């Protein structure tokens, strides 16, 4: 009986073991291992959910739709057509073959890629100034004849001016230049002719009283228009007199960048030697000329001719006062600017200069325009200047706000007495250059925000001409010591009329946090056709990049700790066998 009970108990335990093994194998074969393992917190996996019976979805009848038409092909936009090309005039109209020269071409529709061709010769080296002006260089030794001048644009457009340039085998004989029709005002770049004495020489090199000599003066045009109707004369005719003629002469038209020479036959008088205090005699040269529109210009410049020692000794005991050097602060003058003119006045004679008066603008002050004195009158007094001594005089002045760009003559009258109480008076002319600065406003045309170290940043810059005159802008560049800047597109803007604007885009990558100062440099041509730079500084705030979030120790431990609990099937088997879970 007892043995029978033991056998039943063992049988039940075997049956239970088989059931447990069957259950474990079924779970291992019917679900992924990951589903059998309990979660790390000890909770059992969710029980399987029986699928819901499938719902009957009503079938909609098929609708026959007409086939969709293929979209029409989009026409490729054609490039914007360039304006018409028109060559109106060429200056100068004549050049000597042995000198060559520079042509100024006026018209409309010019582009940076437009070229100038001398028909029957070939292409010329061409410089783009604006859409209304080109410059072309004519080399030396071009065959003498009349040439058609042609402009050719990159889109194939061309225009020709017949017999626009004559190449002469000899220097051009001065002729009157006809003025253009006053009713027609061609569109040209602003500017003017500007004649300066480039060099001079005398024959013989050393002079003596009443002995004729020849002075040869070289004139150069440093402006951007041709100088016509040029008249050269000597103003101090008491000291220097003409020999067998006049103290004036006409000069051939002087093209842009050209030089011409003029000669005069002269002699200086014995009276002049009484005021000579050194081995050089200063001579004033007056230069008058016009441009093709009839504008009148004049300037006075000083040349110094060398005398023989015995001629200089005649006035060895007389004083001789002159303005040695002069300068302005600031060096560049613009309309409306206040500035200081500093003069270095020196006595180069052998005697004392007494009771010196220095009068600015001439004795009547009429020569001051367009300048005005500030804080003093136009007369300065100095009691005496010893021989070979100098004094420094300063005067505050202001440029008239309506002054145009140009070179203005400021006459200075020096009156003094020698030890013999003989009166002396000298007039010198200072040349002061006034450059009208462009009126530009530079800024970002949309807000620049969110600048961070190491991250690309858009820099949208706009240049606005807030003045009334055209500004010939070439390129714009941007620099910053805390940011690497690259242009996102072309940096060329081109000419801007008053009220118009141009924009360009750049990208910067800041290297450090804080205020980033971006310097915008606008390169342009001034009224003298000279390159200048207009600068403005734009600022933006740069932030440091925020740090990446750092996980806590608990999060790291939870992600990296292994699952120490055994899978469910193994725990069941161990439980049936009495080994615990």
PLY file of the C-alpha trace (Angstrom):
ply
format ascii 1.0
element vertex 581
property float x
property float y
property float z
element edge 580
property int vertex1
property int vertex2
end_header
0.00 0.00 0.00
2.73 2.31 0.98
4.72 1.40 -2.12
1.66 2.00 -4.29
1.28 5.51 -2.92
4.92 6.26 -3.55
4.56 5.11 -7.15
1.53 7.38 -7.69
3.41 10.34 -6.28
6.41 9.71 -8.54
4.08 9.32 -11.53
2.42 12.67 -10.78
5.79 14.37 -10.52
6.87 12.90 -13.89
3.61 14.08 -15.49
4.14 17.59 -14.09
7.75 17.64 -15.35
6.63 16.62 -18.84
3.95 19.33 -18.84
6.50 21.94 -17.73
8.97 20.87 -20.46
6.18 20.94 -23.05
5.16 24.43 -22.01
8.74 25.68 -22.14
9.41 24.22 -25.60
6.12 25.68 -26.90
7.00 29.14 -25.71
10.50 28.94 -27.15
9.18 27.87 -30.59
6.19 30.22 -30.73
7.70 33.61 -29.72
11.02 35.46 -30.03
13.43 35.17 -27.15
13.17 38.88 -26.47
9.40 38.39 -25.85
10.05 35.56 -23.35
12.48 37.51 -21.25
10.98 39.60 -18.54
11.69 43.30 -18.29
14.49 44.53 -16.10
11.98 45.65 -13.45
10.61 42.12 -12.99
7.21 42.59 -14.65
5.84 39.80 -16.85
5.46 40.34 -20.59
1.96 41.16 -21.77
-0.33 38.25 -22.75
-0.95 37.70 -26.43
-3.98 39.54 -27.76
-6.41 37.65 -29.95
-6.95 39.27 -33.30
-10.24 40.99 -33.85
-12.48 39.61 -36.60
-11.83 41.34 -39.91
-14.42 43.94 -40.83
-16.08 43.87 -44.18
-15.02 46.94 -46.17
-17.56 47.97 -48.80
-16.14 48.00 -52.29
-16.66 51.26 -54.14
-17.48 51.08 -57.83
-14.64 51.88 -60.18
-14.97 55.25 -61.88
-13.47 55.64 -65.31
-11.65 58.97 -65.32
-10.34 60.67 -68.46
-6.55 60.44 -68.82
-4.68 63.38 -67.36
-3.08 65.55 -70.00
0.70 65.82 -69.87
1.87 69.21 -68.61
2.88 71.69 -71.26
6.69 72.10 -71.49
7.86 75.27 -69.76
9.63 77.65 -72.08
13.21 78.32 -71.14
13.56 82.02 -70.17
15.65 83.90 -72.63
18.48 86.10 -71.34
17.66 89.79 -70.96
18.59 91.67 -74.09
21.31 94.29 -73.74
20.45 97.90 -74.63
21.26 99.25 -78.05
24.91 100.06 -78.80
25.59 103.62 -79.99
28.98 105.29 -80.57
28.44 109.08 -80.50
31.89 110.66 -80.55
35.62 109.93 -80.34
38.20 112.26 -78.73
40.72 113.34 -79.85
40.05 113.19 -83.57
43.74 113.43 -84.54
46.92 111.81 -83.21
50.55 111.90 -84.39
51.85 108.53 -85.52
55.15 108.85 -83.60
53.45 109.49 -80.25
50.21 107.49 -80.28
47.83 108.35 -77.47
44.61 107.52 -75.65
41.12 107.75 -77.17
38.01 108.61 -75.18
34.83 107.13 -76.72
31.40 108.42 -75.70
28.04 106.84 -76.39
25.68 104.39 -74.73
25.20 100.64 -74.29
28.86 99.92 -73.44
29.66 96.86 -71.28
32.87 95.67 -69.56
33.38 93.26 -72.47
33.07 95.89 -75.22
36.17 96.22 -77.44
37.41 99.06 -79.67
38.68 98.31 -83.17
40.59 100.58 -85.52
39.29 99.48 -88.92
42.15 98.44 -91.25
44.47 98.16 -88.21
42.98 95.89 -85.52
41.76 95.75 -81.95
42.99 98.33 -79.43
43.67 97.85 -75.72
40.30 98.87 -74.23
39.34 100.04 -70.71
35.71 100.15 -69.54
34.82 103.34 -67.62
31.01 103.28 -67.65
28.12 102.33 -69.92
28.63 105.69 -71.65
32.44 105.89 -71.82
35.37 103.74 -72.98
39.10 104.40 -73.24
41.36 102.86 -75.88
45.15 103.03 -76.27
46.55 103.77 -79.75
50.13 102.50 -80.07
52.90 104.44 -81.76
53.78 104.14 -85.45
50.26 103.38 -86.68
50.18 103.99 -90.46
49.09 107.61 -91.15
45.56 107.81 -92.64
41.95 108.35 -91.61
40.43 105.40 -89.75
36.92 104.27 -88.96
36.52 103.55 -85.23
34.28 100.61 -84.30
32.96 99.32 -80.97
32.05 95.62 -80.69
30.08 94.16 -77.78
30.25 90.58 -76.53
26.69 89.86 -77.80
27.79 90.68 -81.35
26.33 94.21 -81.47
28.57 96.82 -83.09
28.59 100.45 -84.17
31.04 102.40 -86.28
32.02 106.06 -86.60
33.43 106.76 -90.05
36.69 108.70 -90.34
36.63 109.30 -86.59
40.41 109.29 -86.15
43.16 110.77 -88.28
46.75 109.60 -87.76
49.13 112.36 -88.88
52.71 111.78 -90.04
53.84 114.92 -88.17
52.74 116.74 -84.98
49.28 118.20 -85.38
49.10 121.86 -86.38
46.94 123.76 -83.84
43.44 124.26 -85.19
40.31 125.55 -83.61
38.20 122.75 -82.27
34.50 123.19 -83.20
32.20 123.12 -80.24
29.38 120.62 -80.24
25.81 121.65 -80.86
24.77 123.32 -77.58
21.29 121.82 -77.95
22.70 118.29 -77.74
24.13 117.29 -74.40
25.86 113.91 -74.67
25.82 111.59 -71.72
29.38 111.25 -70.44
31.25 110.42 -67.29
31.83 113.45 -65.04
35.23 115.07 -65.16
37.36 117.79 -66.75
40.69 118.33 -68.52
43.61 119.11 -66.20
46.82 120.57 -67.66
50.05 120.61 -65.65
53.64 121.58 -66.52
55.44 118.28 -66.78
58.92 119.69 -67.51
60.74 122.69 -69.00
64.21 123.66 -70.22
66.03 126.72 -71.53
68.51 127.16 -74.36
71.14 128.21 -73.29
70.89 126.55 -69.85
72.34 129.62 -68.01
70.95 133.06 -68.81
72.12 136.67 -68.57
70.29 139.99 -68.89
69.08 141.10 -72.34
70.40 137.95 -74.03
67.61 136.08 -75.85
66.86 132.52 -74.87
64.27 129.85 -75.75
62.15 128.19 -73.09
60.43 124.90 -74.01
57.55 123.80 -71.78
55.96 120.32 -71.78
52.24 120.23 -70.89
50.50 117.01 -69.81
46.74 116.36 -69.48
46.06 114.56 -66.18
42.26 114.86 -66.47
39.70 112.70 -68.25
38.64 115.09 -71.06
40.54 116.61 -73.96
41.88 120.15 -73.42
41.03 122.38 -76.39
41.96 125.97 -77.31
45.06 125.89 -75.12
46.75 129.29 -74.57
50.08 129.52 -72.72
51.47 132.90 -71.60
53.90 134.53 -69.15
52.37 136.82 -66.52
55.47 138.63 -65.13
56.25 140.44 -68.36
58.22 143.20 -66.58
60.98 140.76 -65.67
60.74 138.61 -68.79
59.91 140.09 -72.20
59.31 138.43 -75.59
61.87 138.68 -78.36
60.40 139.40 -81.78
56.94 138.22 -80.92
54.43 137.66 -78.17
54.74 136.31 -74.65
51.88 133.91 -75.44
51.41 130.92 -77.75
48.65 128.48 -78.69
49.01 124.75 -78.22
47.42 121.83 -80.04
44.52 120.02 -78.31
45.87 117.79 -75.55
44.13 114.42 -75.29
43.67 112.42 -72.11
47.07 111.16 -70.95
48.91 113.04 -73.73
51.76 115.55 -73.55
52.58 118.43 -75.92
55.38 121.01 -76.02
55.38 124.76 -76.60
58.33 127.14 -77.05
58.77 130.88 -76.45
61.63 133.20 -77.42
62.34 135.49 -74.45
64.85 137.64 -72.58
64.90 138.86 -68.99
65.60 142.53 -68.31
68.36 144.15 -66.33
65.65 145.47 -64.01
64.79 141.91 -63.05
68.30 141.27 -61.77
67.84 143.92 -59.05
65.33 141.66 -57.31
67.12 138.37 -57.97
68.58 136.95 -54.78
69.71 133.57 -55.96
70.85 131.89 -59.17
67.24 131.16 -60.19
64.55 133.54 -61.49
60.92 132.42 -60.91
58.62 132.90 -63.90
54.81 132.61 -63.72
53.14 130.64 -66.54
49.41 131.15 -67.18
47.54 128.27 -68.87
44.01 128.73 -70.26
41.95 126.04 -72.05
38.43 124.69 -72.65
36.70 121.32 -72.92
34.51 120.20 -75.82
31.38 121.58 -74.08
32.89 125.05 -73.92
33.82 124.97 -70.23
36.67 127.39 -69.42
39.64 126.49 -67.20
42.78 128.33 -66.12
45.76 127.75 -63.88
49.00 129.51 -63.00
52.21 127.59 -62.35
55.77 128.64 -61.55
58.94 127.63 -63.40
62.42 128.63 -62.28
65.07 129.55 -64.88
68.76 129.44 -64.04
70.93 132.56 -64.25
74.65 133.03 -64.65
76.39 133.75 -61.33
77.20 137.36 -62.26
73.53 138.02 -62.97
72.51 136.65 -59.61
75.09 138.79 -57.83
73.29 141.96 -58.91
70.67 141.45 -56.26
72.81 139.70 -53.68
71.89 142.12 -50.89
68.14 142.04 -51.49
65.64 139.81 -49.66
63.55 137.24 -51.51
60.51 135.79 -49.78
58.53 132.86 -51.18
56.24 130.06 -50.08
58.54 127.04 -49.96
56.03 124.29 -49.13
52.40 124.07 -48.14
50.05 121.34 -46.95
46.45 120.85 -45.87
45.04 118.89 -42.94
43.19 116.76 -43.89
45.17 116.08 -47.07
42.04 115.29 -49.10
39.52 118.14 -49.30
35.81 117.64 -49.93
32.93 120.15 -50.23
31.88 121.32 -46.77
35.18 120.32 -45.10
36.97 122.54 -42.58
40.74 122.30 -42.92
44.02 123.91 -41.88
46.40 125.33 -44.48
50.03 125.40 -43.33
52.59 127.51 -45.22
56.36 127.36 -44.91
57.53 130.89 -45.87
61.28 131.25 -46.50
63.65 134.14 -47.23
66.07 132.84 -49.88
67.71 136.27 -50.35
70.80 137.81 -48.78
69.10 140.63 -46.85
66.42 140.93 -44.16
62.79 140.88 -45.27
61.03 143.49 -43.09
57.36 144.28 -42.46
56.14 141.26 -44.36
52.40 140.97 -45.08
50.92 137.78 -46.51
47.53 138.24 -48.16
45.41 135.18 -49.06
43.16 135.36 -52.08
44.92 138.36 -53.63
44.91 141.93 -52.40
41.12 142.17 -52.71
40.44 138.65 -51.40
38.48 137.77 -54.55
40.68 134.75 -55.24
39.57 132.88 -52.12
36.56 131.18 -53.73
35.48 128.42 -53.18
37.30 128.69 -49.83
36.33 130.80 -46.84
38.53 131.94 -43.94
37.75 130.68 -40.45
38.55 132.73 -37.35
40.84 135.34 -38.97
41.19 137.86 -41.80
43.05 137.23 -45.05
46.17 139.27 -44.06
49.01 137.96 -41.86
51.87 140.18 -40.62
55.48 139.23 -39.83
57.95 141.84 -38.55
61.07 140.33 -40.20
62.57 137.19 -41.69
66.37 136.98 -41.72
68.24 135.62 -44.76
67.94 131.83 -45.23
65.39 131.67 -42.40
61.80 130.45 -42.57
58.59 130.74 -40.59
55.48 128.59 -40.46
52.04 130.14 -40.83
48.72 128.34 -40.39
45.25 129.42 -41.42
41.87 127.76 -40.91
39.67 127.54 -44.01
36.47 125.85 -45.17
35.46 124.46 -48.56
32.15 125.71 -49.95
29.54 122.92 -49.73
28.50 123.51 -53.35
32.02 123.28 -54.78
32.53 120.87 -57.65
35.47 118.51 -57.89
38.49 120.28 -59.39
41.84 121.99 -58.88
41.41 125.49 -57.45
43.99 128.28 -57.51
44.54 130.17 -54.26
46.71 133.30 -54.86
49.10 134.40 -52.08
50.52 137.98 -52.19
53.82 138.53 -50.31
54.71 142.21 -49.67
57.85 143.24 -47.80
60.76 145.69 -47.67
64.54 145.29 -47.83
67.17 147.00 -45.69
67.22 149.83 -48.26
63.45 150.26 -47.66
62.77 149.28 -51.24
59.37 147.58 -51.56
58.99 144.10 -52.98
55.88 142.15 -53.88
55.53 138.57 -55.04
52.41 136.64 -55.98
52.34 132.88 -55.73
49.49 130.54 -56.54
48.68 127.46 -54.48
46.85 124.61 -56.19
44.30 122.95 -53.88
42.47 119.83 -55.04
38.84 119.33 -54.03
37.33 115.87 -54.49
33.60 115.39 -54.06
33.04 112.23 -52.02
30.20 109.90 -52.97
27.13 109.91 -50.73
26.63 106.22 -50.00
24.65 104.30 -47.38
25.87 100.78 -46.67
24.00 98.23 -44.53
22.34 94.79 -44.38
19.16 94.64 -46.47
17.72 92.03 -44.08
18.44 91.32 -40.38
21.48 89.18 -39.58
20.63 87.01 -36.55
21.65 83.74 -34.97
25.37 84.07 -35.63
27.29 81.23 -33.92
30.95 80.24 -33.84
31.78 77.78 -36.62
28.38 78.03 -38.31
27.80 79.60 -41.78
26.22 83.06 -41.65
24.55 84.96 -44.52
25.81 88.55 -45.00
23.34 90.37 -47.31
24.91 93.80 -48.07
23.23 96.71 -49.86
24.93 99.87 -51.23
22.58 102.86 -51.80
23.55 106.09 -53.61
21.75 108.71 -51.52
23.30 111.58 -53.47
22.21 113.14 -56.74
25.29 112.34 -58.85
26.25 109.06 -60.52
28.91 107.01 -58.72
31.08 104.71 -60.88
31.37 101.71 -58.54
33.60 98.82 -59.57
33.71 96.07 -56.93
32.82 95.63 -53.27
34.83 93.57 -50.81
34.25 92.58 -47.18
36.89 91.77 -44.55
36.67 90.82 -40.86
39.43 89.74 -38.46
37.09 87.35 -36.58
35.29 85.84 -39.55
36.26 84.05 -42.76
34.21 85.68 -45.55
33.58 84.37 -49.06
31.43 86.02 -51.72
28.33 84.06 -52.65
28.14 85.72 -56.09
29.68 88.49 -58.22
31.25 91.37 -56.28
30.75 93.87 -59.15
27.94 96.45 -58.83
28.61 99.01 -61.59
27.54 102.65 -61.96
24.80 103.81 -59.57
22.65 106.84 -60.34
21.28 108.94 -57.50
18.59 107.08 -55.54
19.54 103.63 -56.89
21.07 100.71 -54.99
23.03 97.55 -55.59
23.26 94.42 -53.46
25.51 91.42 -53.07
25.61 88.38 -50.82
28.46 86.84 -48.89
28.87 84.02 -46.38
30.91 84.27 -43.21
32.06 81.65 -40.70
32.81 83.27 -37.29
35.90 82.04 -35.45
35.18 83.54 -32.00
32.23 84.93 -30.03
31.56 88.62 -29.46
31.02 91.62 -31.69
32.12 90.90 -35.29
33.04 94.12 -37.16
32.68 93.60 -40.94
34.45 96.28 -43.00
32.79 96.91 -46.36
35.11 98.49 -48.96
33.49 100.08 -52.02
35.97 100.69 -54.87
34.94 103.50 -57.24
36.27 106.07 -59.74
36.19 109.71 -58.61
35.50 112.78 -60.75
39.16 112.74 -61.89
38.75 109.12 -63.07
41.07 107.98 -60.28
40.41 104.85 -58.16
39.22 105.57 -54.62
37.83 103.49 -51.72
34.76 104.24 -49.58
34.57 102.21 -46.35
31.84 101.44 -43.82
31.74 99.06 -40.85
28.81 96.74 -40.10
28.52 94.82 -36.80
26.81 91.63 -35.75
26.85 89.71 -32.46
28.31 86.18 -32.51
27.29 83.61 -29.86
29.21 80.57 -28.62
27.80 77.20 -29.73
25.72 75.64 -26.84
27.29 72.43 -25.35
25.77 69.00 -26.08
23.67 67.59 -23.13
25.62 65.10 -20.92
23.68 62.00 -19.70
23.55 61.37 -15.95
25.33 58.47 -14.20
21.98 56.76 -13.56
21.09 56.94 -17.28
24.46 55.55 -18.29
24.16 52.72 -15.70
20.63 51.88 -16.78
21.70 51.63 -20.46
24.87 49.66 -19.83
23.82 47.26 -16.88
23.25 43.64 -18.08
19.91 41.92 -17.46
20.68 39.65 -14.54
17.30 37.88 -14.37
16.97 34.51 -16.17
14.45 34.05 -19.01
10.92 32.89 -18.05
11.16 29.31 -19.44
14.29 28.59 -17.47
12.73 30.01 -14.30
9.65 27.73 -14.80
11.76 24.64 -15.30
13.86 25.48 -12.26
10.65 25.97 -10.23
9.13 22.60 -11.18
12.35 20.89 -10.32
12.42 22.58 -6.93
15.55 24.64 -7.59
13.87 28.03 -7.15
13.32 30.71 -9.80
0 1
1 2
2 3
3 4
4 5
5 6
6 7
7 8
8 9
9 10
10 11
11 12
12 13
13 14
14 15
15 16
16 17
17 18
18 19
19 20
20 21
21 22
22 23
23 24
24 25
25 26
26 27
27 28
28 29
29 30
30 31
31 32
32 33
33 34
34 35
35 36
36 37
37 38
38 39
39 40
40 41
41 42
42 43
43 44
44 45
45 46
46 47
47 48
48 49
49 50
50 51
51 52
52 53
53 54
54 55
55 56
56 57
57 58
58 59
59 60
60 61
61 62
62 63
63 64
64 65
65 66
66 67
67 68
68 69
69 70
70 71
71 72
72 73
73 74
74 75
75 76
76 77
77 78
78 79
79 80
80 81
81 82
82 83
83 84
84 85
85 86
86 87
87 88
88 89
89 90
90 91
91 92
92 93
93 94
94 95
95 96
96 97
97 98
98 99
99 100
100 101
101 102
102 103
103 104
104 105
105 106
106 107
107 108
108 109
109 110
110 111
111 112
112 113
113 114
114 115
115 116
116 117
117 118
118 119
119 120
120 121
121 122
122 123
123 124
124 125
125 126
126 127
127 128
128 129
129 130
130 131
131 132
132 133
133 134
134 135
135 136
136 137
137 138
138 139
139 140
140 141
141 142
142 143
143 144
144 145
145 146
146 147
147 148
148 149
149 150
150 151
151 152
152 153
153 154
154 155
155 156
156 157
157 158
158 159
159 160
160 161
161 162
162 163
163 164
164 165
165 166
166 167
167 168
168 169
169 170
170 171
171 172
172 173
173 174
174 175
175 176
176 177
177 178
178 179
179 180
180 181
181 182
182 183
183 184
184 185
185 186
186 187
187 188
188 189
189 190
190 191
191 192
192 193
193 194
194 195
195 196
196 197
197 198
198 199
199 200
200 201
201 202
202 203
203 204
204 205
205 206
206 207
207 208
208 209
209 210
210 211
211 212
212 213
213 214
214 215
215 216
216 217
217 218
218 219
219 220
220 221
221 222
222 223
223 224
224 225
225 226
226 227
227 228
228 229
229 230
230 231
231 232
232 233
233 234
234 235
235 236
236 237
237 238
238 239
239 240
240 241
241 242
242 243
243 244
244 245
245 246
246 247
247 248
248 249
249 250
250 251
251 252
252 253
253 254
254 255
255 256
256 257
257 258
258 259
259 260
260 261
261 262
262 263
263 264
264 265
265 266
266 267
267 268
268 269
269 270
270 271
271 272
272 273
273 274
274 275
275 276
276 277
277 278
278 279
279 280
280 281
281 282
282 283
283 284
284 285
285 286
286 287
287 288
288 289
289 290
290 291
291 292
292 293
293 294
294 295
295 296
296 297
297 298
298 299
299 300
300 301
301 302
302 303
303 304
304 305
305 306
306 307
307 308
308 309
309 310
310 311
311 312
312 313
313 314
314 315
315 316
316 317
317 318
318 319
319 320
320 321
321 322
322 323
323 324
324 325
325 326
326 327
327 328
328 329
329 330
330 331
331 332
332 333
333 334
334 335
335 336
336 337
337 338
338 339
339 340
340 341
341 342
342 343
343 344
344 345
345 346
346 347
347 348
348 349
349 350
350 351
351 352
352 353
353 354
354 355
355 356
356 357
357 358
358 359
359 360
360 361
361 362
362 363
363 364
364 365
365 366
366 367
367 368
368 369
369 370
370 371
371 372
372 373
373 374
374 375
375 376
376 377
377 378
378 379
379 380
380 381
381 382
382 383
383 384
384 385
385 386
386 387
387 388
388 389
389 390
390 391
391 392
392 393
393 394
394 395
395 396
396 397
397 398
398 399
399 400
400 401
401 402
402 403
403 404
404 405
405 406
406 407
407 408
408 409
409 410
410 411
411 412
412 413
413 414
414 415
415 416
416 417
417 418
418 419
419 420
420 421
421 422
422 423
423 424
424 425
425 426
426 427
427 428
428 429
429 430
430 431
431 432
432 433
433 434
434 435
435 436
436 437
437 438
438 439
439 440
440 441
441 442
442 443
443 444
444 445
445 446
446 447
447 448
448 449
449 450
450 451
451 452
452 453
453 454
454 455
455 456
456 457
457 458
458 459
459 460
460 461
461 462
462 463
463 464
464 465
465 466
466 467
467 468
468 469
469 470
470 471
471 472
472 473
473 474
474 475
475 476
476 477
477 478
478 479
479 480
480 481
481 482
482 483
483 484
484 485
485 486
486 487
487 488
488 489
489 490
490 491
491 492
492 493
493 494
494 495
495 496
496 497
497 498
498 499
499 500
500 501
501 502
502 503
503 504
504 505
505 506
506 507
507 508
508 509
509 510
510 511
511 512
512 513
513 514
514 515
515 516
516 517
517 518
518 519
519 520
520 521
521 522
522 523
523 524
524 525
525 526
526 527
527 528
528 529
529 530
530 531
531 532
532 533
533 534
534 535
535 536
536 537
537 538
538 539
539 540
540 541
541 542
542 543
543 544
544 545
545 546
546 547
547 548
548 549
549 550
550 551
551 552
552 553
553 554
554 555
555 556
556 557
557 558
558 559
559 560
560 561
561 562
562 563
563 564
564 565
565 566
566 567
567 568
568 569
569 570
570 571
571 572
572 573
573 574
574 575
575 576
576 577
577 578
578 579
579 580
